[in-house]
Amino acid sequence: MPVRPLLSLLALALLLSGCDRHVNQLREQRFAPFSEIEPVKVAPSALVASLKANGSGSFTAESLANLNTLLRAQGRLRQQTLTLQPYTPSGERLAQRLADVLRAQGAVSEQVIVMPSRLEAPQAGEWDLQVVSEALVVKVPDCSIANPDAWTVKPYQAIGTLGCANRANIAAMVSDPRDLVRPQALDGGDGIGAVNAVGRYHDDDVRELLDIDFQD
């Protein structure tokens, strides 16, 4: 290709790229200023639910509602440390039953702690059992529509911060909130071990299994 047409093509490309950048800047100015995405936060949380027995071997409806609200707010059961503190004989009996139910629902046995009864405590008589939940909890930002009335007029400003819902969904799906704040090895998810095993199989270089003879 002659030099002059080549230079013309290069100049045209630079001109088009410059125009494209200028057009993008004009578009950004139309929707500016942009609000920054609120970061997802992971912080320790401790909540308390005070429960009352109903006289028939269970908790009152209000107590059960408070307990379920507490457990849902603290994330997955297996990530919670639950301390059950009874204050009355009824609370002591219910504490053992509640501990069994929590373990059956997925709580780690060692993280469900039933404390000795405190019949002489000032709280005795006010409620029968107190449940304390400690856990690392993900603080998800509010990603609701910023201005619903302007949805059809200024959709970009009305919807709020772009990317907020995506971050919030990812944060809500993690099984361990600590994965959002610290790195973790792949372990069993690392495909290198599986690839090497298949390679040895195709190369007829399979490793012998460990064989320990307990007869000696």
C-alpha positions as CSV (number, residue, x, y, z in Angstrom):
1,M,0.0,0.0,0.0
2,P,1.4,3.5,-0.8
3,V,2.5,5.6,2.0
4,R,0.0,8.5,1.4
5,P,-3.2,6.3,1.6
6,L,-1.8,4.6,4.7
7,L,-1.2,7.9,6.4
8,S,-4.7,9.0,5.5
9,L,-6.2,5.9,7.1
10,L,-4.2,6.4,10.2
11,A,-5.3,10.0,10.4
12,L,-8.9,9.0,9.9
13,A,-8.7,6.4,12.6
14,L,-7.2,8.9,15.1
15,L,-9.9,11.4,14.2
16,L,-12.7,8.8,14.7
17,S,-11.3,7.7,18.0
18,G,-11.0,11.3,19.2
19,C,-14.6,11.9,18.1
20,D,-15.8,8.7,19.9
21,R,-14.1,9.8,23.1
22,H,-15.6,13.3,22.8
23,V,-19.1,11.8,22.3
24,N,-18.6,9.5,25.3
25,Q,-17.6,12.5,27.4
26,L,-20.7,14.4,26.3
27,R,-22.9,11.4,27.3
28,E,-21.2,11.2,30.7
29,Q,-21.9,14.9,31.3
30,R,-25.6,14.4,30.6
31,F,-25.9,11.9,33.4
32,A,-23.4,13.3,35.9
33,P,-22.8,13.5,38.8
34,F,-22.7,9.8,39.5
35,S,-23.2,8.6,43.0
36,E,-20.6,6.1,44.2
37,I,-21.5,2.5,44.9
38,E,-21.7,1.9,48.6
39,P,-19.3,-1.0,49.4
40,V,-20.4,-4.2,50.9
41,K,-19.4,-4.4,54.6
42,V,-18.7,-7.5,56.7
43,A,-18.9,-6.8,60.5
44,P,-19.4,-8.8,63.7
45,S,-22.9,-8.7,65.0
46,A,-24.4,-9.8,68.3
47,L,-28.2,-9.8,68.8
48,V,-30.3,-10.9,71.7
49,A,-33.9,-12.4,71.9
50,S,-35.7,-12.7,75.2
51,L,-38.2,-15.5,75.2
52,K,-41.2,-16.3,77.3
53,A,-42.8,-19.7,77.9
54,N,-46.5,-20.0,77.3
55,G,-47.3,-22.6,80.0
56,S,-47.8,-25.5,77.6
57,G,-44.2,-26.5,77.0
58,S,-43.5,-24.0,74.2
59,F,-42.8,-20.3,73.6
60,T,-45.3,-17.6,73.1
61,A,-46.1,-16.6,69.5
62,E,-44.3,-13.2,70.0
63,S,-41.2,-15.0,71.4
64,L,-41.1,-17.3,68.4
65,A,-41.4,-14.4,66.0
66,N,-38.6,-12.6,67.7
67,L,-36.4,-15.7,67.7
68,N,-37.0,-16.3,63.9
69,T,-36.3,-12.6,63.2
70,L,-33.0,-12.9,65.1
71,L,-31.8,-16.0,63.4
72,R,-32.6,-14.7,59.9
73,A,-30.9,-11.4,60.5
74,Q,-27.7,-13.2,61.6
75,G,-27.3,-15.2,58.4
76,R,-26.8,-19.0,58.1
77,L,-27.2,-21.0,61.2
78,R,-23.8,-22.8,60.8
79,Q,-22.1,-19.4,60.9
80,Q,-23.7,-18.4,64.2
81,T,-22.5,-19.0,67.8
82,L,-25.7,-19.3,69.8
83,T,-25.7,-19.0,73.6
84,L,-28.9,-20.1,75.5
85,Q,-29.3,-18.6,78.9
86,P,-32.2,-19.9,81.0
87,Y,-33.6,-18.0,83.9
88,T,-36.4,-20.2,85.1
89,P,-37.1,-24.0,85.3
90,S,-39.3,-23.7,82.3
91,G,-36.6,-21.9,80.4
92,E,-34.1,-24.6,81.4
93,R,-36.3,-27.3,79.9
94,L,-37.0,-25.3,76.8
95,A,-33.3,-24.5,76.3
96,Q,-32.4,-28.2,75.9
97,R,-35.2,-28.6,73.3
98,L,-34.3,-25.5,71.4
99,A,-30.6,-26.5,71.3
100,D,-31.6,-29.8,69.7
101,V,-33.8,-28.1,67.2
102,L,-31.1,-25.6,66.2
103,R,-28.6,-28.4,65.7
104,A,-31.1,-30.3,63.6
105,Q,-31.6,-27.2,61.4
106,G,-27.9,-26.9,60.6
107,A,-26.2,-25.1,63.6
108,V,-22.8,-26.5,64.5
109,S,-23.1,-28.5,67.7
110,E,-20.1,-27.0,69.3
111,Q,-21.5,-23.5,68.6
112,V,-24.8,-24.1,70.4
113,I,-24.0,-23.4,74.1
114,V,-26.5,-24.0,76.9
115,M,-25.5,-22.1,80.0
116,P,-26.5,-23.1,83.6
117,S,-29.7,-21.6,84.9
118,R,-29.5,-18.2,86.7
119,L,-32.6,-18.3,88.9
120,E,-31.3,-15.5,91.1
121,A,-30.6,-13.1,88.2
122,P,-32.7,-9.8,88.0
123,Q,-34.1,-11.0,84.7
124,A,-35.7,-14.1,86.3
125,G,-39.4,-13.8,86.0
126,E,-39.3,-11.2,83.2
127,W,-38.5,-13.9,80.7
128,D,-37.7,-17.6,80.8
129,L,-34.9,-17.9,78.2
130,Q,-32.4,-15.5,76.5
131,V,-30.8,-16.4,73.1
132,V,-27.6,-14.6,72.1
133,S,-26.4,-14.9,68.5
134,E,-22.9,-13.9,67.5
135,A,-21.8,-13.9,63.8
136,L,-20.1,-12.1,61.0
137,V,-22.9,-10.4,59.0
138,V,-22.9,-9.0,55.5
139,K,-24.2,-5.4,55.4
140,V,-25.8,-5.1,52.0
141,P,-26.4,-1.6,50.6
142,D,-29.9,-0.4,49.7
143,C,-30.3,-0.8,45.9
144,S,-33.9,0.3,45.5
145,I,-35.0,2.7,42.7
146,A,-33.7,6.2,43.6
147,N,-36.6,8.1,42.1
148,P,-39.6,6.0,40.8
149,D,-41.5,9.2,39.6
150,A,-38.7,10.0,37.1
151,W,-38.4,6.5,35.7
152,T,-39.7,7.3,32.2
153,V,-38.2,10.7,32.0
154,K,-34.6,10.3,33.3
155,P,-34.0,6.5,33.6
156,Y,-30.3,6.7,34.4
157,Q,-30.8,9.2,37.3
158,A,-34.0,7.5,38.5
159,I,-32.5,4.0,38.8
160,G,-29.8,5.0,41.2
161,T,-26.2,3.7,41.4
162,L,-25.5,1.3,38.6
163,G,-23.9,-2.0,39.7
164,C,-25.3,-1.8,43.2
165,A,-27.8,-4.6,42.8
166,N,-25.2,-6.9,41.2
167,R,-22.8,-6.4,44.2
168,A,-25.7,-6.9,46.7
169,N,-26.8,-10.2,45.0
170,I,-23.2,-11.6,45.1
171,A,-22.8,-10.6,48.7
172,A,-26.1,-12.2,49.7
173,M,-25.1,-15.5,48.0
174,V,-21.8,-16.2,49.7
175,S,-21.9,-19.1,52.2
176,D,-19.2,-17.5,54.4
177,P,-19.1,-13.7,54.8
178,R,-15.4,-13.8,55.4
179,D,-14.8,-14.7,51.7
180,L,-15.7,-11.1,50.9
181,V,-12.9,-9.7,52.9
182,R,-10.0,-12.2,52.7
183,P,-8.6,-14.5,50.0
184,Q,-9.0,-18.3,50.2
185,A,-7.2,-21.2,48.5
186,L,-9.1,-23.2,45.9
187,D,-8.4,-26.5,47.7
188,G,-10.7,-29.1,46.2
189,G,-11.9,-26.7,43.5
190,D,-8.4,-26.4,42.0
191,G,-8.5,-28.3,38.6
192,I,-4.7,-28.8,38.4
193,G,-4.8,-32.0,40.5
194,A,-7.6,-33.5,38.3
195,V,-5.8,-32.5,35.1
196,N,-2.6,-34.2,36.3
197,A,-4.4,-37.4,37.2
198,V,-6.0,-37.6,33.8
199,G,-2.7,-36.9,32.1
200,R,-1.0,-39.7,34.1
201,Y,-3.8,-42.1,33.1
202,H,-3.4,-41.3,29.4
203,D,0.4,-41.6,29.7
204,D,0.0,-45.0,31.4
205,D,1.9,-43.6,34.4
206,V,-0.7,-44.2,37.1
207,R,0.6,-44.0,40.6
208,E,0.3,-47.1,42.8
209,L,-2.1,-46.8,45.7
210,L,-0.8,-46.9,49.3
211,D,-0.8,-50.4,50.6
212,I,-0.1,-50.9,54.3
213,D,0.3,-54.4,55.6
214,F,-0.9,-54.7,59.2
215,Q,0.0,-58.4,59.4
216,D,3.7,-57.7,60.3
